[in-house]
């Protein structure tokens, strides 16, 4: 049979690909029949795959490239589908489920010989994932898994697939397969050559590292350990027989007759030879002691987190606790919870045929320099004298080795560390037992309830020390139990301990050990849950966790930010899967907290990267400060740090704003403590200084009471601290020349000084105010403030800034080329000079037309924008440059596409940008949050130009004291001989149509006509004012200006004068427009 067929479309379709594709998309009866005959379809797929490889001469090619990605995806889907059917048919048709399970196992068995083995291992993991997700604990599912393993593990290259080399128990070199074949020679998945130096502990336990290196045998041992812990003798026998048959096949395999090969195979089974001793004790439970000291005394092979020596035998309790199969419990276990093994199963377990190796003693080094004590037989009960000798021997050995100054080699030092770690674990667990007894006694007697606080402090101290994984697991369990039973102990009595506990839990959440990280995440989640159940909020835990994060990030070398992110994700999963609280706000609050922590963590890490980018650095600092919105102490610290950064760059206005925000924050929390008339009522009292200060209002549900909840206790959250912050703000405003803002700040400070009868301070304040007011009067009309530019970023290299636009506040009189040069040089140094491009026009940017490999910066000069009603109360130049958040820039264009054209073609697009906050702010750039555009027709552009010239004339004419130079310069620009064609040409272009005295002017024409009338009058007033200001040598210049004005008015008169009929038409049109305006909303 050929694996290919030639369809009509001329394309060659492969049989195995078509079967896999149609199988996974099949539905109804076709899907049912496919599963019923799965054995045949699987065999067809494998046969077609092999023939295809033979026909295409691909048997010697790299495994990863033998089959297309689409086919491998279909195979993955097929395995997932088949496993799901196994689970589904288990209740309705167990026989069919067993058939599908075995067929799938044989299919994967065959794939190990022809496909990439890493991919096939992934299929096995998929099988396990589906089985375990559905119902892995039922006996039927375990039967299916054991059958599946029995078939897959019968592969001829089972030993090679388990990578029996590169472990601490074998030599560093990795020999080839004992029976080289095409498939084994082409395997690209050997990666263990670099793993030979890994700690033996990881391979003496059923850990993740062991299962990763020895994948298949790890699954077998995992199932064996799981089965032996449940009550089901038939399953016991099946699991033991599976392992026994597997090891027997190795023993009888002629490929492993050599000593070195047998040693490598033996290294795969070091762990079960040590484990079965534990289950032999289960077989005869009468021989077990009920005293936990026996268990602790047998922990001589446990090693702490810093040791590097592994034992060839491991205590069952430790092995099970670390491997995750069974948690170690400090509560006494009774043998009745275990199902004794039958005598036959016990015999098979004890007589597992491990291959004997006469040189194995040299290959796998023992840990102990002295012979180990003889293990007790299953029928022999432990004797007290022997137990005492064990403890005494260990004590003497530790004392001798620790103080022995003649330690000769590194091995003996490692042994010392190993024993020291074991002793530390035993001591910790013993102390934990004592604490549990104290808790039990205290729970039954109110007289001893005060001991619980001491128990909590001891637990916190233990968690703050370097502990072994086993000790930490039990410490976390005790901590959760104590908090669950006595949550008032943490939230009402020992409030300081809440902060300590949050810090320790967050620290352990950053551990790189998954077992420690998961335990800490569980404890932190329970803490949040307990706090929430008290008052539908866990504000205190939120604040303490946030504050703890600030003290951990960047300060601890062992703290892993990536590990913390994983722990936070685990907590989120807990919250989303907690069915009891799904109808509450708890999951949303947890999500908000974790998002805030994630942002703080990310921004804090980014600060190191952007030390040379002042705008980005202050953006990050501001975001971090916002993250601490409900932790006022930390927010105040970050605001002060931002003020110092601004002072370094001479941005005194922004530094003053940082102090204003700080003062508003302090005032907000002072008002919670006690309402006093001379103190500000909160952040709202600072609104007249800056509307941004309202951000400091404590209106969130997470706000805590100052003092009672351990916050706002520093000197800064006092009346004196508030005065100091206001003084700092005033001084910074003074340096920046913002004298009006100084007055606003002192309006808050003066009542405080008056209430305190601090007349000396009042005298100083009024002296500074007098000086400030004098400066305002002296600099009238001469003051200049910041310059504003719109900056847009385009390009993926900008990261978060891509397609974002900001308003930059630059120093006074900054020119456009200056900011061009600064930003271009900065980003050129960062990305490369050939990558950064500056867009010099203000047109809208089409991102699709940009080169994705380059970065683009668009810079446009903008001016503050005000509506007409705003100008009524923003009269001074300072008022029009302070507390502003709307900006405008104009872009000339023509409908033909050109930027400039004739007067009758010239249009203008005015873009109004609104920022997220008012300038000045705590940073010098603010993101644009909205924009609107207004398009002016050519006649509207002319009206705007004439109105602008008219306003300039009026300002120069009414200026006091008069400035002849300014007045003459403006006049020259309006009616000078070189420029009089400008206004005149506008009149000719747009008003010549109404000069015939019959055409009724349009609304825009009439508006332009009136603008010219006003313009002409202002020119006359300016000439008259200039005549009184000129000197004797300027009389000829004055006459020339008057002649120009006469010619201008003579030519303009017929264009702006209309007949009575035209006037009536204009009035009628205006009345008509007024009537129509009632039908539409007013546009401000």
Secondary structure, DSSP 8 states (H G I E B T S, - for coil): --SEEE-TTS-EEEHHHHHHHHHHH--THHHHHHHHTHHHHHHHHHHHHHHHHHHTT-TTS-GGGSS-HHHHHHHHHHHHHHHHHHHHHHHH-HHHHHHHHHHHHHHHHHHHHHS-HHHHHHHHHHHHHHHHHHHTTSHHHHHHHHHHHHHHTT-TTHHHHTT-SSSTTS-SS----SS--HHHHT-----GGGGTTS-GGGGTTT-HHHHHHSHHHHHHHHHHHHHHTSS-HHHHHHHHHHHHHHHHHHHH-GGG-SHHHHHHHHHTTHHHHHHHHHHHHHHTGGGS-S-HHHHHHTGGG---TT-----SS--HHHHHHHHTSS---SS---GGGS----HHHHHHHHT------TTHHHHS--S-SS-------TTS---HHHHHHHHHHHHHHHHHHHH-TT--SHHHHHHHHHHHHHHHHHHHHHHHHHHHHHHHHHHH-GGGTTHHHHHHHHHHHHHHS---HHHHHHHHHHHHHHHHH-HHIIIII-HHHHHHHHHHHHHHHT-S-HHHHHHHHHHHHHHHHHHHHHHT--HHHHHHHHHHHHHHTTT-TT--HHHHHHHHHHHHHHHHH-GGGTTSSHHHHHHHHHHHHHHHHHHHHHHHHTTT-HHHHHHHHHHHHHHTTT-HHHHHHHHHHHHHHHHHTT-HHHHHHHHHHHHHHHHHHHHHH---TTS--SGGGGTTT-GGGGGG---STT---TTTTS-S-SGGGSHHHHHHHHHHHHHHHHHHT-HHHHHHHHHHHHHHHHHTT-HHHHHHHHHHHHHHHHHHHHTTTT----EEEEEEEESGGGGGGTTEEEEEEE-TT--HHHHHHHHHHHHHHHH-TTTEEEE-S-S---GGGS-TTSEEEEEEEEEE---TTGGGT--STTGGGSSEEEEEEEEEE-TTS-S---TTT-EEEEEEEEEEEEES-SSSEEEEEEEEEEEE-HHHHHHHHHHHHHHHHHHHHH-SS--HHHHHHHHHHHH-TTTHHHHHHHHHHHHGGGTTS-S---HHHHHHHHHHHHHHHHHHHHHHHHHTT--GGGHHHHHHHHHHHHHHHHHHHHHH---HHHHHHHHHHHHHHHHHHTTS----
